[in-house]
Amino acid sequence: MTRKSRILIVEDEPAIRNGLVDVFVYHGFEVEAVGDGEQGLRLALGGRFDLLLLDVMLPGRNGFDILAAVRAQDREQAVILLTARSGDEDIVHGLALGADDYVAKPFSVTQLVLRVRAVLRRTQPSRESPQTLRVGACEVDLRNLRARTPAGEVAFTRREIEVLEYLAAHALRPVPREELLYKVWGYARHLEIETRTVDIHIARLRRKLEPDPGAPRYLVTVRGGGYRLLPEA
């Protein structure tokens, strides 16, 4: 019998929390839900869940605090932020801390379930995938989410590595933002998804891998085409 995926929901609004529990149980998940950040942090650090769904605004500890603590312990844990704070600054902060995705309130339940499934599909890396990737003078350890660069060792989020792997696998052509959303993030093509998420990840990768992020040599933008990885540029 296939094991059900386990989700921890940390949401302080009872109506939303109970509704999410009902939705995910209906869709075949095992769910545990709590309403405050301190309890959520203790459970999240236990490592017993396949995915954490964290509200940002919580009593005790907010979702950013929980995410930072989890990432300090485990860079592989799948995490989605659930937030009413959809401004660029909060989105960038959440992604910088290592969130796999964010969903803004009010949200479509159908889209939320799809995005949770998309993140979960990427939790087990393929054993046949390359272990390292060279980008200029940087050697990226794809499995351990780190790179040796001229400036020292740099850490990556799992999503940043997934973007690099996809661009490397399609290095002969530019990859459109929409394709990255479909293939890396796993979103269905009929959904209208904001592409700012892709741009934020590309900017972060450039800061980590490019000698001059303002004039990229390896992770380049092709006007009208998308992004292209040129490992030996």
PyMOL commands that set and color helices and strands:
alter all, ss='L'
color gray80, all
select helices_A, chain A and resi 14-26+37-44+63-73+88-97+109-121+158-169+177-185+196-209
alter helices_A, ss='H'
color red, helices_A
select strands_A, chain A and resi 6-10+30-34+51-55+78-83+101-104+132-135+138-141+146-149+152-155+219-222+226-229
alter strands_A, ss='S'
color yellow, strands_A
deselect
rebuild
show_as cartoon
